[in-house]
Amino acid sequence: MKPKKFNKDQIQKIILSVLGFIGLIYCYFTFFLGPLDKSRATMSASIAEVQAKTASSKTEMKKTANLELQAKEATGRYEALKATTADGAPIAWFPPKMRTFFGEQGIDKVTARLESSAEFKQPELSDWVKDTWAIELPQSEYAALGNAIAQLENSEPLLAINHLVIHAVPEEPQYQQVSLLAQTALFKK
Amino acid sequence: MALQLNLLHEEISQERQRKRDPLKLGIMGLSAFGLLLFLYYGWNAYQTIQIRSQLNAATAEWQKVEPKVTAAQKRAAELRQIIDSTKVLDALIDERFYWAPFLAQVAHCVAPNVQVTGLDGNVIEGDGSIAVTIEGLAAAREPRAAAEEFRQLLMEQLEKNYKDVKVTFRNLEDLDTMVNLSGQPTPSARFVLNITLDPKSNDTAKKEEPEKAARKRNEAEKI
């Protein structure tokens, strides 16, 4: 059988068909399937990202809930320590508080004045201020003084006596003159 | 042999040529292929729509969770800050030097023939050690011996509760004046004692420390 030869017109038509086919494939992949695939890939990546974020968030929330349980004691304690700071400027309430406290212990005429106020070096105590108070007890018996200091140290956990001077009053040997330098940690309100 | 004439030869040939027209065949092929591609595109578009709906669902869930997790992160940071602050405050409380027990020990060491006239105590900033100066008078036949007895007793008592206790005389001098002790004029000596100690408790006191800290915590919680 003799192979059929295409005439010129037919060859032109075949070339046109091939060109049409190539054009169709190009348009299909470039303008239809390509963008669709791209958007699908983007969405799949977004889904993975959002799901990962959601999963990690749920883990984070569980951790926070556990932390809340663990921190229950610390939170209660922190609140109790915060409550040791009264409202208002410390200079307004601390000296009367000391006067009342020592008065209840049988030591009168107590004066307290603010010596210095500074920030703590520890970054954890950025909400707290370190105040140093000079407390003068002009007339106190030794036993009453000891009891008062013990009470003060037990009832004021954030108060530390850094300097203590006791001198006998020459005219009244049963009395001592006492100076205290007390450092307090007070919550900034 | 009979002669056969096909008068329709021209028409048949044209019909065949029309049927084998490459352009027509190509258009048919392209149409068929195009249909396949369209179906494939449709399938992909359907999948994409499904993925979009999944994404919307995931985004909606995230939007629900996001405020909660932001609040949880904020709370966690706050809790960590509270825990850290409480630890530091507890350390400040536990590292305090309690003067009351110290004063009680000094009082217990003072014999009737010794009078303490002054006490100056300091917490040394930095290492937290304690430096105390005690001034007083000792009266006895041998007043220096009475002062030395007081020094030794004080050191012995302080060593029970504190570490690295040193009690030394800074000054010890006989006084010319006699003091009246139980109605008897008695020679006296004036002394100045330097005391240094490390407030960190020794082994015996260490056992008591957690109890003391717990007691202090309880008291703070009651406030």
Chai-1 contact restraints between the chains, C-beta under 6 A:
chainA,res_idxA,chainB,res_idxB,connection_type,confidence,min_distance_angstrom,max_distance_angstrom,comment,restraint_id
A,Q10,B,P22,contact,1.0,0.0,6.0,A-B,restraint_1
A,K13,B,P22,contact,1.0,0.0,6.0,A-B,restraint_2
A,K13,B,L23,contact,1.0,0.0,6.0,A-B,restraint_3
A,I14,B,P22,contact,1.0,0.0,6.0,A-B,restraint_4
A,S17,B,G26,contact,1.0,0.0,6.0,A-B,restraint_5
A,G20,B,L30,contact,1.0,0.0,6.0,A-B,restraint_6
A,F21,B,L30,contact,1.0,0.0,6.0,A-B,restraint_7
A,Y28,B,L37,contact,1.0,0.0,6.0,A-B,restraint_8
A,F32,B,Y41,contact,1.0,0.0,6.0,A-B,restraint_9
A,L36,B,N44,contact,1.0,0.0,6.0,A-B,restraint_10
A,L36,B,T48,contact,1.0,0.0,6.0,A-B,restraint_11
A,R40,B,T48,contact,1.0,0.0,6.0,A-B,restraint_12
A,R40,B,I51,contact,1.0,0.0,6.0,A-B,restraint_13
A,M43,B,I51,contact,1.0,0.0,6.0,A-B,restraint_14
A,M43,B,R52,contact,1.0,0.0,6.0,A-B,restraint_15
A,M43,B,L55,contact,1.0,0.0,6.0,A-B,restraint_16
A,S46,B,L55,contact,1.0,0.0,6.0,A-B,restraint_17
A,I47,B,Q54,contact,1.0,0.0,6.0,A-B,restraint_18
A,I47,B,L55,contact,1.0,0.0,6.0,A-B,restraint_19
A,I47,B,A58,contact,1.0,0.0,6.0,A-B,restraint_20
A,V50,B,A58,contact,1.0,0.0,6.0,A-B,restraint_21
A,V50,B,T59,contact,1.0,0.0,6.0,A-B,restraint_22
A,V50,B,W62,contact,1.0,0.0,6.0,A-B,restraint_23
A,Q51,B,A58,contact,1.0,0.0,6.0,A-B,restraint_24
A,T54,B,E61,contact,1.0,0.0,6.0,A-B,restraint_25
A,T54,B,W62,contact,1.0,0.0,6.0,A-B,restraint_26
A,T54,B,V65,contact,1.0,0.0,6.0,A-B,restraint_27
A,S57,B,V65,contact,1.0,0.0,6.0,A-B,restraint_28
A,S57,B,V69,contact,1.0,0.0,6.0,A-B,restraint_29
A,E60,B,V69,contact,1.0,0.0,6.0,A-B,restraint_30
A,E60,B,A72,contact,1.0,0.0,6.0,A-B,restraint_31
A,M61,B,V69,contact,1.0,0.0,6.0,A-B,restraint_32
A,M61,B,A72,contact,1.0,0.0,6.0,A-B,restraint_33
A,T64,B,A72,contact,1.0,0.0,6.0,A-B,restraint_34
A,T64,B,R75,contact,1.0,0.0,6.0,A-B,restraint_35
A,T64,B,A76,contact,1.0,0.0,6.0,A-B,restraint_36
A,L67,B,A76,contact,1.0,0.0,6.0,A-B,restraint_37
A,L67,B,L79,contact,1.0,0.0,6.0,A-B,restraint_38
A,A71,B,L79,contact,1.0,0.0,6.0,A-B,restraint_39
A,A71,B,I83,contact,1.0,0.0,6.0,A-B,restraint_40
A,A74,B,I82,contact,1.0,0.0,6.0,A-B,restraint_41
A,A74,B,I83,contact,1.0,0.0,6.0,A-B,restraint_42
A,A74,B,T86,contact,1.0,0.0,6.0,A-B,restraint_43
A,T75,B,I82,contact,1.0,0.0,6.0,A-B,restraint_44
A,R77,B,T86,contact,1.0,0.0,6.0,A-B,restraint_45
A,Y78,B,I82,contact,1.0,0.0,6.0,A-B,restraint_46
A,Y78,B,T86,contact,1.0,0.0,6.0,A-B,restraint_47
A,A80,B,A220,contact,1.0,0.0,6.0,A-B,restraint_48
A,A80,B,E221,contact,1.0,0.0,6.0,A-B,restraint_49
A,A80,B,I223,contact,1.0,0.0,6.0,A-B,restraint_50
A,L81,B,L89,contact,1.0,0.0,6.0,A-B,restraint_51
A,A83,B,I223,contact,1.0,0.0,6.0,A-B,restraint_52
A,T84,B,I223,contact,1.0,0.0,6.0,A-B,restraint_53
A,Q122,B,V88,contact,1.0,0.0,6.0,A-B,restraint_54
A,E124,B,D84,contact,1.0,0.0,6.0,A-B,restraint_55
A,E124,B,S85,contact,1.0,0.0,6.0,A-B,restraint_56
A,E124,B,V88,contact,1.0,0.0,6.0,A-B,restraint_57
A,L125,B,V88,contact,1.0,0.0,6.0,A-B,restraint_58
A,G146,B,A100,contact,1.0,0.0,6.0,A-B,restraint_59
A,G146,B,L103,contact,1.0,0.0,6.0,A-B,restraint_60
A,G146,B,A104,contact,1.0,0.0,6.0,A-B,restraint_61
A,I149,B,W99,contact,1.0,0.0,6.0,A-B,restraint_62
A,I149,B,A100,contact,1.0,0.0,6.0,A-B,restraint_63
A,A150,B,A100,contact,1.0,0.0,6.0,A-B,restraint_64
A,E153,B,Y98,contact,1.0,0.0,6.0,A-B,restraint_65
A,E153,B,A100,contact,1.0,0.0,6.0,A-B,restraint_66
A,P157,B,I93,contact,1.0,0.0,6.0,A-B,restraint_67
A,P157,B,K216,contact,1.0,0.0,6.0,A-B,restraint_68
A,P157,B,A220,contact,1.0,0.0,6.0,A-B,restraint_69
A,A160,B,R96,contact,1.0,0.0,6.0,A-B,restraint_70
A,I161,B,W99,contact,1.0,0.0,6.0,A-B,restraint_71
A,N162,B,V123,contact,1.0,0.0,6.0,A-B,restraint_72
A,H163,B,N122,contact,1.0,0.0,6.0,A-B,restraint_73
A,L164,B,W99,contact,1.0,0.0,6.0,A-B,restraint_74
A,L164,B,G121,contact,1.0,0.0,6.0,A-B,restraint_75
A,V165,B,D120,contact,1.0,0.0,6.0,A-B,restraint_76
A,I166,B,L119,contact,1.0,0.0,6.0,A-B,restraint_77
A,H167,B,G118,contact,1.0,0.0,6.0,A-B,restraint_78
A,A168,B,T117,contact,1.0,0.0,6.0,A-B,restraint_79
